Amino acid sequence: GTDQALGRLANAELRKAKKEAHFYFDQIAKTGLINKIWKKHIPNTSNRNKAYLWLSNQLNIPREICHIGMFGVEDCKRVVELCKPIVECRTT
């Protein structure tokens, strides 16, 4: 709903890191896997928002700044480190 970009300008390294972070995070957020790994019920909250709330808790950062679009390379690597084992465990 705005003409302003959200997030940060990305070079090739950051684009690759964000793509990988989204690959693993989205499997948690979009499939409902978030409800299996974090059983907390949050009324009127989508799985994606709940997943970002979980991620903000895991990364120990405020929810308001917890979005892959705002992350740098190191933050994206942390997302992969958190999410990849969960996703791989659920698919094996």
C-alpha positions as protocol buffer text, in pm:
chain_id: "A"
residue {
  index: 1
  type: GLY
  ca { x: 0 y: 0 z: 0 }
}
residue {
  index: 2
  type: THR
  ca { x: 298 y: 231 z: -43 }
}
residue {
  index: 3
  type: ASP
  ca { x: 544 y: 339 z: -308 }
}
residue {
  index: 4
  type: GLN
  ca { x: 833 y: 319 z: -62 }
}
residue {
  index: 5
  type: ALA
  ca { x: 1057 y: 15 z: -64 }
}
residue {
  index: 6
  type: LEU
  ca { x: 1054 y: -198 z: 246 }
}
residue {
  index: 7
  type: GLY
  ca { x: 1381 y: -361 z: 337 }
}
residue {
  index: 8
  type: ARG
  ca { x: 1726 y: -284 z: 212 }
}
residue {
  index: 9
  type: LEU
  ca { x: 1900 y: -266 z: -122 }
}
residue {
  index: 10
  type: ALA
  ca { x: 2060 y: -603 z: -188 }
}
residue {
  index: 11
  type: ASN
  ca { x: 2376 y: -698 z: -371 }
}
residue {
  index: 12
  type: ALA
  ca { x: 2418 y: -1048 z: -513 }
}
residue {
  index: 13
  type: GLU
  ca { x: 2540 y: -1194 z: -183 }
}
residue {
  index: 14
  type: LEU
  ca { x: 2248 y: -1051 z: 14 }
}
residue {
  index: 15
  type: ARG
  ca { x: 1992 y: -1156 z: -250 }
}
residue {
  index: 16
  type: LYS
  ca { x: 2124 y: -1513 z: -229 }
}
residue {
  index: 17
  type: ALA
  ca { x: 2116 y: -1507 z: 153 }
}
residue {
  index: 18
  type: LYS
  ca { x: 1759 y: -1373 z: 158 }
}
residue {
  index: 19
  type: LYS
  ca { x: 1644 y: -1631 z: -94 }
}
residue {
  index: 20
  type: GLU
  ca { x: 1783 y: -1914 z: 119 }
}
residue {
  index: 21
  type: ALA
  ca { x: 1639 y: -1767 z: 440 }
}
residue {
  index: 22
  type: HIS
  ca { x: 1297 y: -1736 z: 277 }
}
residue {
  index: 23
  type: PHE
  ca { x: 1319 y: -2090 z: 141 }
}
residue {
  index: 24
  type: TYR
  ca { x: 1342 y: -2240 z: 491 }
}
residue {
  index: 25
  type: PHE
  ca { x: 1136 y: -1983 z: 680 }
}
residue {
  index: 26
  type: ASP
  ca { x: 846 y: -2001 z: 433 }
}
residue {
  index: 27
  type: GLN
  ca { x: 823 y: -2377 z: 477 }
}
residue {
  index: 28
  type: ILE
  ca { x: 759 y: -2314 z: 846 }
}
residue {
  index: 29
  type: ALA
  ca { x: 527 y: -2017 z: 798 }
}
residue {
  index: 30
  type: LYS
  ca { x: 325 y: -2119 z: 493 }
}
residue {
  index: 31
  type: THR
  ca { x: 265 y: -2486 z: 568 }
}
residue {
  index: 32
  type: GLY
  ca { x: 142 y: -2455 z: 924 }
}
residue {
  index: 33
  type: LEU
  ca { x: 458 y: -2618 z: 1054 }
}
residue {
  index: 34
  type: ILE
  ca { x: 483 y: -2321 z: 1291 }
}
residue {
  index: 35
  type: ASN
  ca { x: 188 y: -2465 z: 1483 }
}
residue {
  index: 36
  type: LYS
  ca { x: 376 y: -2790 z: 1539 }
}
residue {
  index: 37
  type: ILE
  ca { x: 700 y: -2632 z: 1657 }
}
residue {
  index: 38
  type: TRP
  ca { x: 538 y: -2354 z: 1862 }
}
residue {
  index: 39
  type: LYS
  ca { x: 210 y: -2467 z: 2013 }
}
residue {
  index: 40
  type: LYS
  ca { x: 128 y: -2127 z: 2163 }
}
residue {
  index: 41
  type: HIS
  ca { x: -217 y: -2010 z: 2053 }
}
residue {
  index: 42
  type: ILE
  ca { x: -226 y: -1647 z: 1943 }
}
residue {
  index: 43
  type: PRO
  ca { x: -581 y: -1539 z: 1855 }
}
residue {
  index: 44
  type: ASN
  ca { x: -641 y: -1359 z: 1525 }
}
residue {
  index: 45
  type: THR
  ca { x: -285 y: -1417 z: 1402 }
}
residue {
  index: 46
  type: SER
  ca { x: -192 y: -1571 z: 1070 }
}
residue {
  index: 47
  type: ASN
  ca { x: 62 y: -1852 z: 1054 }
}
residue {
  index: 48
  type: ARG
  ca { x: 307 y: -1615 z: 883 }
}
residue {
  index: 49
  type: ASN
  ca { x: 276 y: -1351 z: 1156 }
}
residue {
  index: 50
  type: LYS
  ca { x: 303 y: -1620 z: 1421 }
}
residue {
  index: 51
  type: ALA
  ca { x: 616 y: -1751 z: 1250 }
}
residue {
  index: 52
  type: TYR
  ca { x: 772 y: -1404 z: 1249 }
}
residue {
  index: 53
  type: LEU
  ca { x: 685 y: -1367 z: 1617 }
}
residue {
  index: 54
  type: TRP
  ca { x: 853 y: -1704 z: 1686 }
}
residue {
  index: 55
  type: LEU
  ca { x: 1154 y: -1596 z: 1480 }
}
residue {
  index: 56
  type: SER
  ca { x: 1184 y: -1266 z: 1666 }
}
residue {
  index: 57
  type: ASN
  ca { x: 1187 y: -1460 z: 1994 }
}
residue {
  index: 58
  type: GLN
  ca { x: 1450 y: -1701 z: 1862 }
}
residue {
  index: 59
  type: LEU
  ca { x: 1671 y: -1416 z: 1736 }
}
residue {
  index: 60
  type: ASN
  ca { x: 1600 y: -1206 z: 2045 }
}
residue {
  index: 61
  type: ILE
  ca { x: 1500 y: -902 z: 1843 }
}
residue {
  index: 62
  type: PRO
  ca { x: 1180 y: -692 z: 1849 }
}
residue {
  index: 63
  type: ARG
  ca { x: 901 y: -819 z: 1624 }
}
residue {
  index: 64
  type: GLU
  ca { x: 879 y: -477 z: 1458 }
}
residue {
  index: 65
  type: ILE
  ca { x: 1223 y: -522 z: 1298 }
}
residue {
  index: 66
  type: CYS
  ca { x: 1200 y: -895 z: 1240 }
}
residue {
  index: 67
  type: HIS
  ca { x: 1151 y: -938 z: 868 }
}
residue {
  index: 68
  type: ILE
  ca { x: 1380 y: -1110 z: 621 }
}
residue {
  index: 69
  type: GLY
  ca { x: 1348 y: -810 z: 390 }
}
residue {
  index: 70
  type: MET
  ca { x: 1520 y: -598 z: 654 }
}
residue {
  index: 71
  type: PHE
  ca { x: 1795 y: -848 z: 736 }
}
residue {
  index: 72
  type: GLY
  ca { x: 2159 y: -844 z: 635 }
}
residue {
  index: 73
  type: VAL
  ca { x: 2362 y: -1148 z: 531 }
}
residue {
  index: 74
  type: GLU
  ca { x: 2447 y: -1254 z: 887 }
}
residue {
  index: 75
  type: ASP
  ca { x: 2085 y: -1231 z: 1002 }
}
residue {
  index: 76
  type: CYS
  ca { x: 1977 y: -1440 z: 703 }
}
residue {
  index: 77
  type: LYS
  ca { x: 2236 y: -1702 z: 794 }
}
residue {
  index: 78
  type: ARG
  ca { x: 2092 y: -1714 z: 1145 }
}
residue {
  index: 79
  type: VAL
  ca { x: 1744 y: -1772 z: 1000 }
}
residue {
  index: 80
  type: VAL
  ca { x: 1877 y: -2063 z: 795 }
}
residue {
  index: 81
  type: GLU
  ca { x: 2058 y: -2207 z: 1099 }
}
residue {
  index: 82
  type: LEU
  ca { x: 1732 y: -2198 z: 1296 }
}
residue {
  index: 83
  type: CYS
  ca { x: 1486 y: -2308 z: 1031 }
}
residue {
  index: 84
  type: LYS
  ca { x: 1677 y: -2557 z: 817 }
}
residue {
  index: 85
  type: PRO
  ca { x: 1707 y: -2830 z: 1084 }
}
residue {
  index: 86
  type: ILE
  ca { x: 1335 y: -2800 z: 1164 }
}
residue {
  index: 87
  type: VAL
  ca { x: 1234 y: -2825 z: 800 }
}
residue {
  index: 88
  type: GLU
  ca { x: 1473 y: -3111 z: 726 }
}
residue {
  index: 89
  type: CYS
  ca { x: 1362 y: -3301 z: 1036 }
}
residue {
  index: 90
  type: ARG
  ca { x: 997 y: -3274 z: 925 }
}
residue {
  index: 91
  type: THR
  ca { x: 1069 y: -3389 z: 569 }
}
residue {
  index: 92
  type: THR
  ca { x: 1283 y: -3693 z: 649 }
}
